[in-house]
């Protein structure tokens, strides 16, 4: 059986989109702080979040079906290779997000202002965004990340603990569903229990993210808006956090099999 199939490439695309959008979430606060309209920035970003959630909903049944279509005699090997490719999609998506990070900040900042001018009307903003004039003006703001983006950032400004926590949370979130699905192959007699454990894994990762990571970055953004902090510091910290996401997706490759074995072991205490 071929490891790389059309279905796998479709799932790869979905996961690529999901992680690209989640990486750009760090640019949203930067854009909001830049124009001092964080609430509007978050409201506008919700449109992209909907796309991410839709992609996530669509990829999950396809990802699960890879187990159903795997050859019984080589199921563990084939599924592991396919799932590692999908973990690679999260890395690729994160890298894509990093590449367009500066461009996104510039364009999204202007989109926030246009949203305010349109009295909060998303349809009117989309209509304006599809105009040729808007595209021509937006083309001028396209640029790649530069070393000057972190110029002036001091080591003391980098939240090392936050960096490490975000790396671990990203790794857990990346393999949550995949490890649970793979665990169902390791313990077929408890397959349903193992699959449902993915919700618990991702739930814990989400709670950790909300409690330990998001508030810290949000406070930095608010400090910029209220003239109590430096925009350059916020930008540098945001780029460091994006880097921790990238490291987390790489760490996910190492944690995938141990994570699946842990889920398989844990299910015996539930059944």
N, C-alpha and C positions, 0 to 999 in steps of 0.2 A: 504493500500500500504506500502511496506517495505521502510524504510528510507535509509538503507544501501543496495545498489545494486552493481552489477558488474560494471555498468557504473560509479557509484560514486567512486568506488575504483580505477578505471582507471584514472579518473580526479584527484583523490587524489595523485596518483603516479606522474602525470605530474606536478602538483603544487609543490610537494615535490622536484622534480628534479630542477625546476625553482628556488626555494628559496635556495636550497643547493648551486647551482652555483652562485647565486647573493651574497650569504654570503661569498663564497670563493673569490669573486672579491677583497675583502680587503686584501687577502693573496697575490694577484698577485703583488701589489706594494712592499710588503715586500720581496717577492722572487726576484723581479727585483732590489731592492735596495741592497739586500744581495750580488748579483753577479755583481751589477753595470751595469745592462743591462735592464733598465725599458722599453724601446721601444720594445725590443725583447719579454719581458714578456707580454706586452699588445697584441702584434701580435699573440703570441701563445695562449693566453687566448681567443682570438676571435673564436678559434675552439670550445671552450666550450660554448661561447655565442651563436654560431649557434645552438648548441643542445638545449640551453635554449629557444631560439626564436622558434625553431621547436616545442618543447613541448608546448609552449604557444599558438602557432597557432592551434595545434591539440586539446588542451583542451577546447578552447573557444566555438566551436559549440556544444560540448558535454555538457558543463556547461549550455548553453542556452537551450538545449533540456530537461534538468531537469524540466524546467517550463512547457514545452509542454506536458510532460508525467505525471505531477502532477495531482492528483485527484481534480477536480474542487471544490468539497465541502470542501476540507482540503488543498488547494494549498498553502496558506500562511504559515501554520504550517509546512507542510512537506518540502517545499522549504527552509524555514528558518533553520530547523534542518540540512538539507543537506548542505546548504551553510556554516553553522557554522562548520561543519565537514571539509569542504574545507579550511576554514580559519585556522582550526587546522592543516591542511596539511602544510601551510606556516610556522607555528610554528615548526612543526616536521622537516621540511626541514632545517630551520635555526639552530635548535639544532644539526642536523646531520653535517651541515657545521662547526659548532663550534667544534664538537668532532674531526673531521678530519683536523682541521685548522693547527696544528703543522706538521702533516704528509704531508699535501698538500704543505706547505712552503718548506719542505726539498726536496720532490720529484720534485716539480715544478722548484725549483732553478736549479736542475741538468738537468731537461728537457730543460731549457733555454740554458744552456751551450752546450748541445747536439745539439740543434737547430742551434746554431752558428757554431758548428763543421760541420754540414750538410749543411752549406751555406744557411740556411733559408728554407730548403726543409721539409715541413710538412709531406708528404708521407714517406720520408726516416726516419724521426723521429718516425712516427707511426710504421713502420716496425721494427725499433730497439726496440721500446717500447714493442712490442709483443714477443720479444725473451725471452727465459727462463732465460738467464743470467741477463737480465735487471730486471725481476721479482724477482730473488733471491737477487740482490743487493738492490732493492727497499724495500723488506720486512724488512730489517734491520733498515729502517728509520721510521717505523710505531710506533707512540707513542700517548698517550692521552695528553690533555692540563694539565699543572701543575701550581701551584701557583707561581712557580719561573718565569713563562712567564711574569708576571707583576712585578717582583721584581725590586725595584729601581725606579718604576714609582711614581712620586709625584702627589699629588692632583692638584697642580697648572699646571701640564702637561695635565690634562684632560680637553678638551674643552667642558665645561658644556652646553653652548648654542648650540654647534654643536651636542652634544649628544641628546638634547631635539628636535632640528629641525629634525634630522635623525629619531628619534622615531615617530614623527608626520607624516613625509613624508612616512615612511614605512607603517604606519597604513592606510593612504589614498590610497597608491598604492595597498595594500593588498585587500582592499574592493572595489576599484574603479569599476571594472566590475560587481562584485557580487551585490553591492548596486544598481547599475543602472538596472540590470536585475530584482532584487526584487522590485524596484520601478515600473517596468512595470506591476506588479501584483496589486500594490496599486492604480495605475491610468490606468486601461486597455484602457481607451479612448485615452490616450496619450502614449501608450506602446512603439511605435517605437521611439518617441522622447526621452523617458527615456533611452532606450537601447543605443541610439547613444550618449547620454551624457557621457557614460563611457570613450569615447575618450578624452573629455574635462577634465574629472577628472584626468585621468592618465597623460595627457599632462601637466597639471599644476604641478602634483607631480614630473614629470620628469624634468621640468624646474627648480623647487625649488632644486632638487637634484644636477643638473648640476651647478647651480649658487652658492649655499651655502655650499654644502658638498664636492663634488669631488675635487674642486680646493684646498681646505684646506689640504686634505690628500695627494694630488699630490705634493704640495709644500714641505710637510714634507719628502716625499720620495726623492724628488730632493735634499733637503738639506743633506740627508744621502749620496747620491751618490757624492755630491760635498764637502763632509767632513765638512759641516756646521751644521750638526745635528746628533743626537744619534739614532742608529738603535733600541736600547732598547726603547727609547721614542716612535718612530714610531710604534714599535710592540705593546706597551702598548696602545697607542691611537687607533690603528687598532682593538685591542681586545675590547676596550670600545665601538667603533663604531659598532662592531658585536653584542655586548650586547644590544645596542640601537635598532638594527634591531629586535632582539628577543622580546624586550619590545614592539616594534611597532606592531608586529604580535599579541601580547596579547591585546594591546589597540584596535586593529581592531575589536575584539569581541564586545567590548563595543560601538564602533562607527558604527557598521554595520546597525542596525535598524534606529538610528537617521540619518545616512548618506543616507539611502534609502528614508526616509521621506523627507529629504531636497531635494534630486533629484526630487522626485515626486512633491514637492511644486514648485521647480524651473521651471519645464516643462510648467507650466501654463503661464509663461511669454514669452515662445517661440512659443507656438501654437497660 
